[in-house]
Amino acid sequence: MLHMRDMFPVINTSNMLNAGFDPNTRVVIFVANLQLLPGEPSSAVTVNLVDNNGQSFNVPAEDVRPVSTLGFVQITFRLPSNLAPGICTIKVLAHSQFSNTGTIRIKS
């Protein structure tokens, strides 16, 4: 499995988190105080990305799972194909609530 820190490429054919034949990079982030409701799909959690050009993307989570005993939740999401390189702000939206804003870097 390939583990990377940011700067993330948008396309990464060797990323083992890819589902099927989609070459876009999957990113894993960790958040606190998030819990899915019983029967609620991972896609109920949305990751909002605002790229270096000011474009905003709401990306559904592909996977949401608790990290045992640490109180954190792991969220896996797919980078959009037309995400501009540079600094990208990121926040998580779930149950009408927003997380604090963080940043990741996208390489060209």
All heavy atoms as an XYZ file, in Angstrom:
822
protein
N       0.845     -1.171      0.000
C       0.000      0.000      0.000
C       0.888      1.230      0.000
O       1.921      1.264      0.650
C      -0.913     -0.010      1.227
C      -1.843      1.178      1.256
S      -2.891      1.281      2.708
C      -4.029     -0.006      2.376
N       0.496      2.244     -0.695
C       1.248      3.481     -0.784
C       0.683      4.473      0.227
O      -0.489      4.818      0.175
C       1.144      4.040     -2.201
C       1.862      5.344     -2.461
C       3.367      5.143     -2.285
C       1.566      5.816     -3.862
N       1.520      4.915      1.138
C       1.120      5.933      2.108
C       1.830      7.224      1.734
O       3.043      7.233      1.556
C       1.530      5.524      3.525
C       0.849      4.282      3.989
N      -0.454      4.262      4.400
C       1.292      3.017      4.091
C      -0.781      3.043      4.750
N       0.262      2.254      4.561
N       1.084      8.316      1.615
C       1.669      9.607      1.248
C       1.181     10.679      2.201
O       0.089     10.583      2.742
C       1.221     10.030     -0.159
C       1.645      9.147     -1.264
S       1.186      9.816     -2.877
C      -0.561     10.109     -2.711
N       1.999     11.676      2.371
C       1.582     12.917      3.022
C       1.308     13.899      1.906
O       1.670     13.674      0.769
C       2.710     13.443      3.896
C       3.011     12.565      5.076
C       4.102     13.190      5.890
N       3.747     14.548      6.244
C       3.611     14.989      7.472
N       3.819     14.183      8.467
N       3.278     16.232      7.721
N       0.673     15.035      2.269
C       0.486     15.984      1.183
C       1.839     16.517      0.762
O       2.801     16.455      1.516
C      -0.524     17.075      1.560
C      -0.045     18.112      2.562
O       1.077     18.012      3.081
O      -0.800     19.039      2.822
N       2.040     16.812     -0.390
C       1.285     17.180     -1.550
C       0.728     15.924     -2.231
O       1.454     14.998     -2.507
C       2.155     17.944     -2.526
C       2.745     19.193     -1.932
S       3.750     20.192     -3.059
C       2.553     20.890     -4.150
N      -0.575     15.943     -2.493
C      -1.242     14.811     -3.118
C      -1.422     15.064     -4.606
O      -1.859     16.134     -5.001
C      -2.629     14.599     -2.498
C      -2.615     14.253     -1.048
C      -3.025     15.184     -0.109
C      -2.196     13.008     -0.616
C      -3.021     14.865      1.239
C      -2.191     12.675      0.725
C      -2.601     13.616      1.657
N      -1.140     14.058     -5.445
C      -1.503     14.190     -6.858
C      -2.993     13.878     -7.002
O      -3.529     13.073     -6.256
C      -0.662     13.108     -7.534
C      -0.507     12.044     -6.482
C      -0.453     12.788     -5.168
N      -3.650     14.522     -7.951
C      -5.071     14.218     -8.180
C      -5.209     12.814     -8.760
O      -6.085     12.058     -8.352
C      -5.729     15.274     -9.098
C      -7.123     14.838     -9.516
C      -5.789     16.623     -8.390
N      -4.316     12.456     -9.673
C      -4.339     11.127    -10.280
C      -3.175     10.322     -9.716
O      -2.045     10.782     -9.705
C      -4.208     11.200    -11.818
C      -5.316     12.066    -12.425
C      -4.189      9.805    -12.443
C      -6.719     11.543    -12.211
N      -3.471      9.115     -9.242
C      -2.446      8.254     -8.657
C      -2.860      6.811     -8.919
O      -3.608      6.230     -8.148
C      -2.322      8.518     -7.158
C      -1.265      7.674     -6.504
O      -0.554      6.929     -7.156
N      -1.174      7.773     -5.202
N      -2.367      6.247     -9.989
C      -2.779      4.898    -10.383
C      -2.284      3.815     -9.436
O      -2.808      2.711     -9.435
C      -2.297      4.576    -11.809
O      -0.880      4.747    -11.862
C      -2.962      5.483    -12.826
N      -1.299      4.111     -8.579
C      -0.792      3.092     -7.657
C      -1.418      3.181     -6.272
O      -1.056      2.443     -5.376
C       0.727      3.211     -7.533
O       1.076      4.452     -6.964
N      -2.390      4.070     -6.077
C      -3.032      4.243     -4.775
C      -3.908      3.031     -4.473
O      -4.885      2.775     -5.160
C      -3.863      5.529     -4.776
C      -4.410      5.881     -3.424
O      -4.496      5.048     -2.525
N      -4.801      7.126     -3.271
N      -3.581      2.300     -3.432
C      -4.294      1.072     -3.095
C      -5.699      1.323     -2.534
O      -6.472      0.397     -2.375
C      -3.485      0.254     -2.093
C      -2.112     -0.154     -2.633
S      -2.210     -1.076     -4.167
C      -2.579     -2.682     -3.535
N      -6.032      2.583     -2.230
C      -7.379      2.884     -1.743
C      -8.375      3.060     -2.886
O      -9.559      3.247     -2.637
C      -7.358      4.155     -0.882
C      -6.553      4.066      0.406
C      -6.502      5.429      1.085
C      -7.120      3.017      1.342
N      -7.887      3.030     -4.127
C      -8.776      3.202     -5.274
C      -9.803      2.079     -5.329
O      -9.478      0.916     -5.156
C      -7.990      3.194     -6.589
C      -7.274      4.498     -6.839
O      -7.483      5.467     -6.122
N      -6.430      4.523     -7.833
N     -11.023      2.458     -5.603
C     -12.096      1.477     -5.765
C     -12.255      1.174     -7.251
O     -12.721      1.997     -8.007
C     -13.396      2.029     -5.194
N     -11.825      0.008     -7.681
C     -11.967     -0.371     -9.085
C     -10.914      0.275     -9.962
O      -9.744      0.301     -9.617
N     -11.351      0.836    -11.081
C     -10.419      1.360    -12.072
C     -10.306      2.877    -12.034
O      -9.779      3.474    -12.958
C     -10.846      0.893    -13.472
C     -10.793     -0.596    -13.606
C     -11.960     -1.349    -13.544
C      -9.583     -1.255    -13.763
C     -11.915     -2.729    -13.649
C      -9.524     -2.625    -13.866
C     -10.691     -3.369    -13.806
N     -10.795      3.516    -11.009
C     -10.750      4.970    -10.880
C      -9.366      5.387    -10.385
O      -8.982      5.051     -9.271
C     -11.838      5.408     -9.902
C     -11.927      6.908     -9.750
O     -11.044      7.633    -10.245
O     -12.890      7.362     -9.116
N      -8.576      6.117    -11.183
C      -7.205      6.451    -10.796
C      -7.072      7.662     -9.867
O      -5.962      8.014     -9.484
C      -6.538      6.731    -12.147
C      -7.636      7.328    -12.957
C      -8.886      6.561    -12.540
N      -8.170      8.306     -9.514
C      -8.053      9.480     -8.654
C      -7.598      9.089     -7.253
O      -7.986      8.053     -6.725
C      -9.375     10.239     -8.580
C      -9.675     10.963     -9.870
O      -9.495     10.412    -10.952
N     -10.132     12.193     -9.777
N      -6.789      9.931     -6.662
C      -6.239      9.687     -5.331
C      -7.342      9.695     -4.285
O      -8.258     10.518     -4.331
C      -5.192     10.775     -4.996
O      -4.105     10.640     -5.902
C      -4.687     10.655     -3.574
N      -7.237      8.760     -3.356
C      -8.093      8.744     -2.175
C      -7.276      9.307     -1.028
O      -6.088      8.996     -0.887
C      -8.521      7.333     -1.824
C      -9.769      6.782     -2.475
C      -9.994      7.219     -3.841
N     -11.223      6.673     -4.422
C     -11.372      6.485     -5.698
N     -10.410      6.758     -6.542
N     -12.518      6.029     -6.173
N      -7.904     10.140     -0.225
C      -7.254     10.749      0.925
C      -8.002     10.300      2.167
O      -9.237     10.205      2.167
C      -7.261     12.292      0.808
C      -6.692     12.947      2.052
C      -6.492     12.735     -0.428
N      -7.253     10.020      3.222
C      -7.837      9.646      4.507
C      -7.555     10.767      5.492
O      -6.412     11.211      5.627
C      -7.235      8.322      5.031
C      -7.759      8.003      6.419
C      -7.531      7.186      4.070
N      -8.611     11.239      6.152
C      -8.469     12.234      7.209
C      -9.112     11.678      8.471
O      -9.901     10.721      8.413
C      -9.102     13.594      6.832
C     -10.598     13.435      6.510
C      -8.342     14.235      5.681
C     -11.322     14.745      6.295
N      -8.790     12.280      9.596
C      -9.345     11.850     10.878
C     -10.048     13.026     11.525
O      -9.525     14.145     11.523
C      -8.234     11.312     11.781
C      -7.564     10.103     11.216
C      -6.474     10.208     10.371
C      -8.052      8.832     11.497
C      -5.861      9.089      9.832
C      -7.460      7.699     10.955
C      -6.361      7.836     10.130
N     -11.236     12.768     12.067
C     -12.010     13.800     12.756
C     -12.480     13.256     14.097
O     -12.530     12.044     14.309
C     -13.227     14.269     11.917
C     -12.789     14.868     10.597
C     -14.207     13.145     11.677
N     -12.837     14.169     14.974
C     -13.389     13.792     16.272
C     -14.873     14.171     16.300
O     -15.336     14.987     15.509
C     -12.649     14.524     17.391
N     -15.603     13.561     17.191
C     -17.010     13.895     17.428
C     -17.909     13.705     16.213
O     -18.741     14.541     15.899
C     -17.151     15.335     17.947
C     -16.398     15.540     19.223
O     -16.395     14.681     20.097
N     -15.728     16.676     19.341
N     -17.719     12.603     15.524
C     -18.569     12.271     14.391
C     -19.026     10.833     14.548
O     -18.220      9.950     14.827
C     -17.822     12.423     13.060
C     -18.571     11.948     11.820
C     -19.782     12.827     11.558
C     -17.651     11.937     10.626
N     -20.311     10.631     14.375
C     -20.851      9.280     14.441
C     -21.990      9.179     13.441
O     -22.880     10.034     13.404
C     -21.359      8.981     15.853
C     -21.842      7.570     16.033
C     -22.206      7.285     17.485
O     -22.252      8.161     18.328
N     -22.477      6.031     17.768
N     -21.956      8.146     12.619
C     -23.064      7.902     11.704
C     -24.246      7.348     12.484
O     -24.073      6.635     13.471
C     -22.647      6.908     10.618
C     -21.634      7.391      9.594
C     -21.263      6.256      8.635
C     -22.159      8.577      8.818
N     -25.425      7.671     12.026
C     -26.631      7.114     12.620
C     -26.776      5.673     12.177
O     -26.254      5.280     11.124
C     -27.847      7.942     12.193
C     -27.806      9.423     12.584
C     -28.973     10.166     11.947
C     -27.811      9.574     14.094
N     -27.487      4.837     12.922
C     -27.677      3.432     12.504
C     -28.250      3.356     11.085
O     -29.236      4.010     10.767
C     -28.666      2.889     13.532
C     -28.461      3.751     14.743
C     -28.132      5.126     14.208
N     -27.592      2.583     10.234
C     -28.035      2.401      8.857
C     -27.657      3.530      7.907
O     -27.931      3.457      6.717
N     -27.037      4.572      8.413
C     -26.669      5.715      7.573
C     -25.422      5.374      6.747
O     -24.440      4.867      7.283
C     -26.404      6.927      8.469
C     -26.264      8.228      7.749
C     -26.193      9.407      8.714
O     -25.630      9.276      9.824
O     -26.716     10.466      8.348
N     -25.439      5.660      5.436
C     -24.282      5.330      4.603
C     -23.148      6.331      4.794
O     -23.360      7.460      5.256
C     -24.842      5.427      3.177
C     -25.923      6.452      3.279
C     -26.538      6.241      4.657
N     -21.950      5.934      4.405
C     -20.786      6.825      4.468
C     -21.015      8.109      3.682
O     -20.531      9.181      4.062
C     -19.545      6.114      3.923
O     -19.210      5.021      4.720
N     -21.757      8.021      2.598
C     -21.999      9.188      1.747
C     -22.818     10.276      2.440
O     -22.956     11.381      1.915
C     -22.678      8.770      0.447
O     -23.917      8.148      0.719
N     -23.349      9.999      3.630
C     -24.042     11.032      4.406
C     -23.053     12.074      4.931
O     -23.445     13.169      5.327
C     -24.803     10.404      5.565
N     -21.776     11.730      4.914
C     -20.721     12.660      5.308
C     -20.146     13.255      4.029
O     -19.827     12.542      3.077
C     -19.613     11.939      6.111
C     -18.457     12.868      6.411
C     -20.196     11.348      7.383
N     -20.025     14.567      3.994
C     -19.512     15.274      2.829
C     -18.230     15.997      3.202
O     -18.140     16.601      4.268
C     -20.548     16.297      2.318
O     -21.757     15.610      2.003
C     -20.050     17.029      1.088
N     -17.260     15.935      2.316
C     -16.016     16.673      2.485
C     -16.059     17.850      1.523
O     -16.229     17.664      0.315
C     -14.791     15.779      2.207
C     -13.505     16.569      2.349
C     -14.792     14.567      3.131
N     -15.970     19.064      2.059
C     -15.965     20.265      1.232
C     -14.517     20.676      0.991
O     -13.754     20.849      1.941
C     -16.730     21.407      1.903
C     -16.598     22.693      1.123
O     -15.814     23.566      1.485
N     -17.353     22.818      0.052
N     -14.156     20.790     -0.283
C     -12.818     21.227     -0.686
C     -12.950     22.538     -1.443
O     -13.815     22.662     -2.309
C     -12.172     20.197     -1.614
C     -12.002     18.784     -1.085
C     -11.709     17.826     -2.223
C     -10.895     18.748     -0.067
N     -12.112     23.504     -1.116
C     -12.023     24.738     -1.897
C     -10.589     24.818     -2.381
O      -9.660     24.917     -1.571
C     -12.408     25.985     -1.071
C     -12.279     27.242     -1.924
C     -13.829     25.857     -0.528
N     -10.419     24.739     -3.714
C      -9.064     24.667     -4.259
C      -8.414     26.034     -4.376
O      -9.013     27.063     -4.039
C      -9.039     23.885     -5.572
C      -9.672     24.587     -6.756
O      -9.948     25.809     -6.684
O      -9.890     23.914     -7.780
N      -7.199     26.040     -4.870
C      -6.383     27.247     -4.975
C      -6.987     28.278     -5.924
O      -6.658     29.449     -5.857
C      -4.974     26.852     -5.445
C      -3.939     27.861     -5.055
O      -3.959     28.392     -3.945
N      -3.010     28.129     -5.949
N      -7.915     27.856     -6.803
C      -8.600     28.778     -7.719
C      -9.940     29.250     -7.154
O     -10.683     29.932     -7.834
C      -8.848     28.110     -9.076
C      -7.576     27.909     -9.861
O      -6.566     28.549     -9.593
N      -7.617     27.017    -10.835
N     -10.291     28.821     -5.947
C     -11.551     29.229     -5.336
C     -12.735     28.352     -5.719
O     -13.866     28.646     -5.327
N     -12.498     27.271     -6.483
C     -13.590     26.358     -6.836
C     -13.950     25.525     -5.612
O     -13.072     25.018     -4.919
C     -13.163     25.400     -7.949
C     -12.844     26.057     -9.260
C     -12.388     24.998    -10.263
O     -13.218     24.512    -11.026
N     -11.118     24.647    -10.241
N     -15.231     25.354     -5.364
C     -15.697     24.571     -4.219
C     -16.264     23.241     -4.707
O     -17.000     23.193     -5.694
C     -16.776     25.346     -3.468
O     -17.218     24.630     -2.345
N     -15.894     22.167     -4.012
C     -16.357     20.822     -4.344
C     -16.914     20.176     -3.085
O     -16.265     20.199     -2.042
C     -15.189     19.948     -4.840
C     -14.477     20.497     -6.034
C     -13.416     21.379     -5.875
C     -14.852     20.138     -7.310
C     -12.738     21.879     -6.974
C     -14.186     20.634     -8.416
C     -13.126     21.516     -8.249
N     -18.098     19.597     -3.168
C     -18.654     18.792     -2.081
C     -18.555     17.333     -2.504
O     -19.228     16.896     -3.428
C     -20.106     19.172     -1.796
C     -20.189     20.493     -1.068
O     -19.359     20.796     -0.211
N     -21.172     21.302     -1.406
N     -17.682     16.602     -1.814
C     -17.360     15.233     -2.181
C     -17.928     14.286     -1.129
O     -17.604     14.421      0.058
C     -15.824     15.060     -2.276
C     -15.461     13.648     -2.657
C     -15.227     16.070     -3.244
N     -18.772     13.334     -1.520
C     -19.271     12.372     -0.535
C     -18.151     11.454     -0.051
O     -17.282     11.064     -0.838
C     -20.340     11.584     -1.289
C     -19.998     11.760     -2.728
C     -19.284     13.070     -2.860
N     -18.156     11.140      1.218
C     -17.178     10.199      1.765
C     -17.417      8.825      1.157
O     -18.564      8.417      0.950
C     -17.294     10.136      3.278
N     -16.343      8.111      0.877
C     -16.456      6.740      0.385
C     -16.463      5.749      1.543
O     -17.014      4.666      1.426
C     -15.311      6.418     -0.576
C     -15.423      7.174     -1.877
C     -14.364      6.770     -2.884
O     -13.360      6.121     -2.518
O     -14.545      7.109     -4.067
N     -15.824      6.124      2.639
C     -15.752      5.234      3.793
C     -15.651      6.081      5.058
O     -14.905      7.057      5.093
C     -14.537      4.307      3.676
C     -14.509      3.248      4.756
O     -15.539      2.580      4.971
O     -13.461      3.092      5.401
N     -16.425      5.718      6.062
C     -16.386      6.373      7.369
C     -16.374      5.271      8.404
O     -17.261      4.415      8.412
C     -17.620      7.288      7.583
C     -17.630      7.877      8.982
C     -17.675      8.384      6.528
N     -15.336      5.259      9.264
C     -15.254      4.200     10.280
C     -14.544      4.707     11.523
O     -13.606      5.485     11.432
C     -14.556      2.970      9.735
C     -13.113      3.168      9.391
C     -12.449      1.936      8.824
N     -13.029      1.618      7.542
C     -12.993      0.429      6.986
N     -12.382     -0.558      7.581
N     -13.552      0.198      5.820
N     -15.008      4.256     12.673
C     -14.346      4.658     13.919
C     -12.955      4.035     14.032
O     -12.711      2.944     13.517
C     -15.269      4.132     15.015
C     -16.150      3.136     14.362
C     -16.154      3.397     12.889
N     -12.056      4.764     14.682
C     -10.720      4.256     14.981
C     -10.764      3.790     16.430
O     -11.011      4.584     17.331
C      -9.647      5.340     14.777
C      -8.268      4.809     15.110
C      -9.697      5.875     13.353
N     -10.576      2.514     16.636
C     -10.788      1.906     17.956
C     -10.130      2.662     19.092
O      -8.975      3.043     19.013
C     -10.290      0.456     17.940
O      -8.902      0.440     17.713
N     -10.884      2.897     20.106
C     -10.522      3.490     21.398
C      -9.868      4.869     21.346
O      -9.558      5.417     22.389
C      -9.599      2.548     22.221
O      -8.325      2.463     21.600
C     -10.216      1.172     22.394
N      -9.660      5.435     20.195
C      -9.007      6.740     20.132
C     -10.004      7.900     20.086
O      -9.609      9.045     20.237
C      -8.079      6.807     18.920
C      -6.910      5.821     18.925
C      -6.113      5.941     17.641
C      -6.022      6.036     20.133
N     -11.274      7.608     19.821
C     -12.265      8.670     19.748
C     -12.282      9.407     18.421
O     -12.965     10.407     18.280
N     -11.514      8.936     17.464
C     -11.485      9.555     16.147
C     -12.253      8.700     15.148
O     -12.456      7.514     15.349
C     -10.044      9.712     15.637
C      -9.251     10.726     16.384
C      -8.324     10.338     17.332
C      -9.429     12.082     16.150
C      -7.592     11.265     18.028
C      -8.705     13.022     16.841
C      -7.775     12.621     17.787
N     -12.634      9.343     14.048
C     -13.289      8.665     12.940
C     -12.437      8.892     11.697
O     -11.989     10.012     11.433
C     -14.721      9.200     12.727
C     -15.350      8.619     11.478
C     -15.576      8.910     13.942
N     -12.213      7.828     10.955
C     -11.444      7.886      9.712
C     -12.405      8.097      8.554
O     -13.385      7.362      8.422
C     -10.697      6.573      9.542
C     -10.002      6.409      8.216
C      -9.359      5.043      8.110
O      -8.557      4.666      8.940
N      -9.741      4.292      7.079
N     -12.120      9.098      7.717
C     -12.943      9.395      6.542
C     -12.066      9.272      5.302
O     -11.007      9.881      5.219
C     -13.528     10.818      6.616
C     -14.429     10.954      7.847
C     -14.281     11.162      5.331
C     -14.892     12.369      8.103
N     -12.514      8.459      4.344
C     -11.813      8.315      3.069
C     -12.667      8.974      1.992
O     -13.870      8.743      1.915
C     -11.611      6.821      2.714
O     -10.926      6.182      3.791
C     -10.829      6.659      1.421
N     -12.014      9.817      1.169
C     -12.726     10.481      0.075
C     -11.829     10.554     -1.147
O     -10.612     10.401     -1.065
C     -13.214     11.874      0.491
C     -12.118     12.861      0.784
C     -11.683     13.747     -0.187
C     -11.506     12.901      2.030
C     -10.667     14.642      0.072
C     -10.506     13.803      2.308
C     -10.081     14.681      1.323
N     -12.453     10.784     -2.290
C     -11.794     10.832     -3.605
C     -11.553     12.279     -4.002
O     -12.456     13.107     -3.916
C     -12.711     10.158     -4.618
C     -12.268     10.216     -6.048
C     -13.413      9.686     -6.941
N     -13.079      9.719     -8.322
C     -13.243     10.775     -9.118
N     -13.741     11.896     -8.648
N     -12.908     10.708    -10.383
N     -10.333     12.588     -4.464
C     -10.062     13.932     -4.969
C     -10.748     14.121     -6.318
O     -10.667     13.245     -7.186
C      -8.553     14.149     -5.137
C      -7.728     14.204     -3.850
C      -6.256     14.430     -4.182
C      -8.237     15.264     -2.896
N     -11.440     15.255     -6.518
C     -12.084     15.523     -7.805
C     -11.054     15.691     -8.923
O      -9.947     16.200     -8.693
C     -12.824     16.847     -7.573
C     -12.883     17.025     -6.104
C     -11.721     16.293     -5.526
N     -11.416     15.305    -10.123
C     -10.496     15.346    -11.269
C     -10.012     16.748    -11.608
O      -8.886     16.926    -12.042
C     -11.176     14.758    -12.509
O     -11.454     13.403    -12.296
N     -10.846     17.756    -11.437
C     -10.477     19.109    -11.853
C     -10.045     19.999    -10.682
O     -10.151     21.211    -10.750
C     -11.609     19.756    -12.654
C     -12.945     19.671    -11.945
O     -13.116     18.905    -11.016
N     -13.900     20.449    -12.407
N      -9.515     19.400     -9.632
C      -9.002     20.137     -8.478
C      -7.701     20.830     -8.870
O      -6.790     20.198     -9.402
C      -8.763     19.150     -7.339
C      -8.579     19.674     -5.932
C      -9.814     20.421     -5.451
C      -8.276     18.524     -4.993
N      -7.612     22.143     -8.626
C      -6.418     22.910     -9.009
C      -5.269     22.644     -8.045
O      -5.489     22.429     -6.849
C      -6.749     24.405     -9.019
N      -4.031     22.659     -8.537
C      -2.883     22.482     -7.662
C      -2.735     23.664     -6.698
O      -3.190     24.756     -6.977
C      -1.691     22.424     -8.622
C      -2.198     22.652     -9.983
C      -3.671     22.792     -9.931
N      -2.082     23.397     -5.582
C      -1.850     24.432     -4.572
C      -2.534     24.065     -3.265
O      -2.912     22.921     -3.038
N      -2.712     25.059     -2.426
C      -3.343     24.832     -1.121
C      -4.846     24.708     -1.295
O      -5.481     25.482     -2.007
C      -2.997     25.971     -0.150
C      -1.499     25.949      0.141
C      -3.792     25.847      1.141
C      -1.004     27.100      0.972
N      -5.407     23.723     -0.631
C      -6.837     23.424     -0.703
C      -7.375     23.413      0.727
O      -6.814     22.738      1.587
C      -6.993     22.059     -1.360
S      -8.663     21.547     -1.696
N      -8.424     24.185      0.986
C      -9.028     24.111      2.311
C     -10.009     22.954      2.331
O     -10.590     22.581      1.310
C      -9.749     25.413      2.715
O     -10.815     25.667      1.813
C      -8.786     26.585      2.752
N     -10.191     22.406      3.514
C     -11.012     21.210      3.657
C     -11.804     21.299      4.950
O     -11.285     21.745      5.973
C     -10.110     19.951      3.619
C     -10.915     18.680      3.713
C      -9.027     20.010      4.666
C     -10.081     17.422      3.497
N     -13.073     20.917      4.880
C     -13.882     20.767      6.087
C     -14.885     19.651      5.866
O     -15.211     19.304      4.728
C     -14.535     22.065      6.521
C     -15.501     22.665      5.556
C     -16.000     24.003      6.084
C     -16.704     24.761      4.986
N     -17.086     26.100      5.397
N     -15.361     19.094      6.950
C     -16.285     17.957      6.907
C     -17.669     18.442      7.299
O     -17.822     19.200      8.266
C     -15.800     16.840      7.856
C     -16.792     15.694      7.891
C     -14.422     16.348      7.425
N     -18.680     18.000      6.556
C     -20.068     18.344      6.825
C     -20.846     17.072      7.122
O     -20.769     16.112      6.358
C     -20.698     19.022      5.608
C     -20.081     20.321      5.119
C     -18.906     20.070      4.207
C     -21.131     21.121      4.409
N     -21.554     17.066      8.247
C     -22.386     15.911      8.601
C     -23.469     16.373      9.555
O     -23.202     17.147     10.479
C     -21.539     14.822      9.250
N     -24.679     15.909      9.323
C     -25.810     16.199     10.211
C     -25.990     17.701     10.438
O     -26.192     18.154     11.552
C     -25.650     15.465     11.548
C     -25.408     14.002     11.379
N     -24.329     13.374     11.932
C     -26.076     13.052     10.679
C     -24.342     12.091     11.608
N     -25.399     11.882     10.842
N     -25.860     18.478      9.360
C     -26.018     19.932      9.378
C     -24.981     20.639     10.236
O     -25.208     21.755     10.695
C     -27.433     20.325      9.837
O     -28.396     19.770      8.970
N     -23.845     20.006     10.477
C     -22.758     20.619     11.239
C     -21.489     20.599     10.403
O     -21.306     19.722      9.560
C     -22.530     19.883     12.554
C     -23.718     19.958     13.477
C     -23.458     19.240     14.798
O     -22.470     18.547     14.967
N     -24.364     19.412     15.737
N     -20.620     21.573     10.658
C     -19.359     21.706      9.936
C     -18.191     21.524     10.896
O     -18.250     21.956     12.048
C     -19.225     23.115      9.324
C     -20.288     23.454      8.338
C     -21.520     23.943      8.747
C     -20.054     23.309      6.988
C     -22.502     24.275      7.842
C     -21.030     23.628      6.060
C     -22.256     24.110      6.489
N     -17.118     20.949     10.408
C     -15.895     20.853     11.200
C     -15.114     22.156     11.086
O     -15.451     23.045     10.303
C     -15.022     19.704     10.680
O     -14.480     20.039      9.412
N     -14.046     22.244     11.837
C     -13.086     23.318     11.636
C     -12.472     23.138     10.249
O     -12.497     22.051      9.685
C     -11.978     23.268     12.684
C     -12.503     23.546     14.072
O     -13.530     24.199     14.246
N     -11.803     23.060     15.070
N     -11.892     24.200      9.725
C     -11.262     24.144      8.411
C      -9.787     23.791      8.551
O      -9.099     24.319      9.412
C     -11.412     25.501      7.692
O     -12.803     25.800      7.583
C     -10.796     25.462      6.306
N      -9.336     22.866      7.706
C      -7.930     22.514      7.629
C      -7.444     22.722      6.208
O      -8.179     23.223      5.354
N      -6.213     22.335      5.943
C      -5.673     22.461      4.597
C      -4.921     21.206      4.201
O      -4.387     20.489      5.042
C      -4.705     23.669      4.461
O      -3.620     23.502      5.359
C      -5.394     24.981      4.718
N      -4.939     20.939      2.897
C      -4.063     19.936      2.289
C      -3.455     20.613      1.067
O      -3.953     21.645      0.606
C      -4.800     18.633      1.894
C      -5.927     18.891      0.897
C      -5.314     17.909      3.134
C      -6.588     17.623      0.359
N      -2.396     20.043      0.569
C      -1.763     20.596     -0.630
C      -1.900     19.605     -1.784
O      -1.724     18.410     -1.588
C      -0.292     20.903     -0.377
C      -0.116     22.022      0.650
C       1.332     22.303      0.946
N       1.941     21.073      1.467
C       3.249     20.839      1.483
N       4.088     21.729      0.995
N       3.728     19.719      1.966
N      -2.220     20.154     -2.951
C      -2.404     19.343     -4.153
C      -1.272     19.689     -5.114
O      -0.998     20.866     -5.384
C      -3.766     19.664     -4.825
C      -4.919     19.484     -3.831
C      -3.954     18.821     -6.082
C      -5.060     18.103     -3.252
N      -0.579     18.655     -5.614
C       0.495     18.927     -6.569
C       0.004     18.777     -7.993
O      -0.974     18.083     -8.245
C       1.722     18.080     -6.301
C       1.598     16.602     -6.535
C       2.933     15.957     -6.230
C       2.870     14.467     -6.251
N       4.162     13.867     -5.938
N       0.700     19.454     -8.876
C       0.287     19.436    -10.283
C       0.771     18.195    -10.973
O       1.567     17.446    -10.506
C       0.805     20.660    -11.015
O       2.193     20.789    -10.852
